[in-house]
Amino acid sequence: MPLAIAISVSHIAAAIALLNGFMTTMGQGKVAAAAVEAVARQPEAVGPIRMMMFVGCGFAETAGVYGFVISFILIFMNPLIGRHYEALIEAGLIVSEVASTILPFVG
């Protein structure tokens, strides 16, 4: 039972980490909207505004990528589960072909 709880909690945490990508998209939209508004107010400052917009979007995108990497680790290389994949195969919860690709990466 504790293994099932660890798996379910890690999947919920992975879903929350993937929400980071949605929030990143919303933030990048706000940055782009503010940049367009700033260029409309001051067309001669388009160069610095564009540069700051790309820097802000780059920082936001790295946060989205970190969320994706964390969710990928929680789903496929979960440190909470460890070497319990053999027990999951015996219980029939994981197909052995899938487990053969996962087992070499599990610490």
N, C-alpha and C positions, 0 to 999 in steps of 0.2 A: 503493500500500500504506500509506503513512503516514496518508492520509486515513481509511482504513478503521480503522486503529488508534485514531485520534483519536475517531472516532465510537463505536467499541466501548467505549473507556475512559470517554467521557462518559456513555454509557448505564449503565455500571456505577456511575459516581459518582452519577448520578441515582437509581438504585435504592438506593444507600446513604443518600442524602439523604432518600428517602421512608421509610426505616426510622426516621427521626427521629419521624415521626408515630406509629408503633407504640409507640416508647418514651415519647412524650408521653402516650399513652393509659394506659400502664402507670403512669406517674408520677401522673397525675391520679386514678387508682383508688386508689393508695396514700395520696394526700392526703385523699381523701374517706373512706377507711377510718379513717385516723387522726383525722379530725374527728369521725366518728360515735363512735369510742371515747372521745375527749376529752369529748364532750357526755354520754355515758353515765356518765363518772366525775364530771363537774361540770356538772349541768344548768343552774345559774344563770349560767354563762359562755357560753351559747349564742351571744350576739351577737358578742363578739370572736372566738370560734372560727370562726363562719360567715364573718365578714369576712376573716380570715386565710386561710381555705380558698379563698374566691373570688379573693383576690389571688394566692395560689400557683397556682391553676388558670389564672388569666389569664397569668401569666408562662410557665407551661408551654405554654399554647396558642400564644403568640407564637413559641416555638421551633419548634413543629410547622408553623406557617404559613411561617416562614423556610425550613424544609426543603422544603416544597412549592414555594415560589417558586424556590429554587435548582434543584430538579429540573426545573421547568418551563423555566427559562432554559437549562439544559444540554441539554434535549431539543429545544426549538423555536427558541431564539435563541442557539445555541452560539457563544461567542466563539472557541473553538479551531478551528472550521471556517471561519469568515469567509465569503468570497465563493466558496467552492467548490461552492455549490449548483448552479451551472450545469454543472459537471463531473458532479455526481451525476445531474442530469436526463439528460445525454447518455449516461451509463452505464446509465440505466434503473433506478437505485436509488430515485429519487423520482418520483412522478407529477407531471406539470407543473401540474395543478390545485392540488395541495398546495403546490408550490413557489411558485406565484404569490401565495399568501397569506403565505408565509414571507419571501420576498425583500425586501419593503419594510422588515421589522424587523431584518434582519441588518446589522450595522455594517459 
